[in-house]
Amino acid sequence: MLLVDTTYQLLEDAPYTSGQTMSGYVITYFPVRGKAEGIRMLLADQGATWKEEVVQFADWFGGESDLKQQAVFGQLPQFKDGDFVLYQSNSILRYLARKYGIAGAGNQESALIDMVNDGVEDLRGKYSRFFMTELISYADYNLLDLLYCHLYLFPDCVSSFPLLTAFMDRIASRPKLSEYLKSEARINRPVVPNKINTSGQ
Ligand SMILES: N[C@@H](CCC(=O)N[C@@H](CS)C(=O)NCC(=O)O)C(=O)O
């Protein structure tokens, strides 16, 4: 069986509200935050519980899973509310937003919320293209340095962001840069003044 069922533990004791919690919600997605995270945040904040069905990337891309064929657009997340099955993260968000009364009061407020959400989605797309491209620009060095600073403070902070991790691996493995990153000169140069760098970042 390809799916690993994991119930979202933290909210198991969340107060039950008819039709909202203990619902039959199931999020089917890869083992990352990704495009399901906004949905999880919405449900958590609205006091709902849900079940996670985790699809491993290897199974999905290896053709082991028939979910890709079932998915309306061949992609995840998939969201189930009982027998009702939905795809497209923003459609799922809007469906839940209407259900929980957080989609805006009236046509105009809803339109403004849609506008902001569409803008957020554009940004997400821009970041994706930025991380995926094979080209290099000075912004890549700046971003890599910033990510290393984050890792210095919070060593696990990018591990659940596959796109960011892939970006870092791609840039940091450029031969000349990789040599510099491993050099004594860099390693011995503190991240913050007067503090010896022991993080390896
Ligand atoms: N517009 C869709 C995009 C979903 C999407 O890009 N899903 C990716 C993971 S984040 C996926 O399923 N990738 C695997 C594939 O395309 O086969 C949404 O917002 O739900």
The ligand as an SDF file (V2000), in Angstrom:
LIG
                    3D

 20 19  0  0  0  0  0  0  0  0999 V2000
   -2.5630   24.3620   -9.1080 N   0  0  0  0  0  0  0  0  0  0  0  0
   -2.3600   23.1820   -8.3290 C   0  0  0  0  0  0  0  0  0  0  0  0
   -0.9030   22.7970   -8.4350 C   0  0  0  0  0  0  0  0  0  0  0  0
   -0.6180   21.5420   -7.6700 C   0  0  0  0  0  0  0  0  0  0  0  0
    0.8400   21.1320   -7.8200 C   0  0  0  0  0  0  0  0  0  0  0  0
    1.6810   21.8450   -8.3940 O   0  0  0  0  0  0  0  0  0  0  0  0
    1.1240   19.9480   -7.2780 N   0  0  0  0  0  0  0  0  0  0  0  0
    2.4440   19.4140   -7.3500 C   0  0  0  0  0  0  0  0  0  0  0  0
    3.0580   19.3590   -5.9460 C   0  0  0  0  0  0  0  0  0  0  0  0
    3.1340   20.9450   -5.2010 S   0  0  0  0  0  0  0  0  0  0  0  0
    2.3670   17.9850   -7.8740 C   0  0  0  0  0  0  0  0  0  0  0  0
    1.3850   17.3000   -7.6890 O   0  0  0  0  0  0  0  0  0  0  0  0
    3.4330   17.5370   -8.4940 N   0  0  0  0  0  0  0  0  0  0  0  0
    3.5420   16.2050   -9.0030 C   0  0  0  0  0  0  0  0  0  0  0  0
    3.2010   16.1110  -10.4470 C   0  0  0  0  0  0  0  0  0  0  0  0
    2.9670   17.1480  -11.1160 O   0  0  0  0  0  0  0  0  0  0  0  0
    3.1840   14.9780  -10.9520 O   0  0  0  0  0  0  0  0  0  0  0  0
   -2.7440   23.4410   -6.8760 C   0  0  0  0  0  0  0  0  0  0  0  0
   -2.6150   24.5890   -6.4180 O   0  0  0  0  0  0  0  0  0  0  0  0
   -3.2180   22.5130   -6.2150 O   0  0  0  0  0  0  0  0  0  0  0  0
  1  2  1  0
  2  3  1  0
  2 18  1  0
  3  4  1  0
  4  5  1  0
  5  6  2  0
  5  7  1  0
  7  8  1  0
  8  9  1  0
  8 11  1  0
  9 10  1  0
 11 12  2  0
 11 13  1  0
 13 14  1  0
 14 15  1  0
 15 16  2  0
 15 17  1  0
 18 19  2  0
 18 20  1  0
M  END
$$$$
